[in-house]
């Protein structure tokens, strides 16, 4: 089939309509971007400020776009219903992969609009490229109940709770980096401290939803001074919240700190009037998944991220399947 068209100079109505379809699917997964994301992205794609390719909706439709941030690139592929879905999805994905800037070491791609069987078929094709990793993620949810409003036990000995805004961005970023070092999650964020700072800045600024200071906290050890855990929370709707980031210093795990932070978060959200809370976890993070199961979370959605590294971590393509 014909290759997709560049979005630069594309009809603005076409881009707006396709981006609205992307946003609609992301909202269902509660990953929907906020504000004027559709209009801003359409303008960036049409001007060439953001790289993108598309198939017109009249021919089935599909859209791929990419943002480049230093050594990391992030992309998305959306497919609208129509003929030759795998061919369209593969061509859009190839357009992203074949155009990664020379200075970028990796590309992470999310997908919407593909049925599960077609998504698996596409991933099998993409995983044949050297440097490929397939990262599977689960959205887990938990209903909040009156019991969550009960008094908590004392803060773990030797620690104190502090407001998240009282913690420096640098300290949060360093803890996040330590917490994810050597895990699959590190592939999603990056290995450099600057990438964690950038991510945390966007969370605190409410870019993924209004940040809930009253449902976010940090565990601090006064002597010697150290940040040992943190929970960051945002609102997705009037009754639904999301735990955006949850971290415990690796040397202090398996001591109940993570469970305490989650229980603290449940109590705070119940007091604020929320009815449900969600979080995301990678399939390979079995320790976290067991904890979330134990405190009442259950899987509601699944998502896949395709990751390509310019310098493969091993000599052969690899996958978490």
Buried (B, 14 or more C-beta within 10 A) or exposed (E): EEEBBBBBEBEEEBBBBBBEBBBBBBEEBBBBBEEEBBEBBBBBBBEEEBBBBBBBBEBBBBBBBBBBEEBBBBBBBBBBEBEBBBBBBBBBBBBBBEBBEEEBBBBBBBBBBBEEEBBEBBBEEBBEBBBBBBBBBBBBBBEBEEEBEEEEEEBBEEBEBBEBEEBEEEBBBBBBBBBBEEBBBBBBBBBBEEBBBBBBEEBBEBBBBEBBBEBBBBBBBEEEEBBBBBBBBBBBEEEBBBBBBBBBBBEBBEEEBBEBBBBBBBBBBBEBEBBBBBBBBBBBBEEBBEBBEEEBBEBBBEBBBBBBBBEBEEEEBBBEE
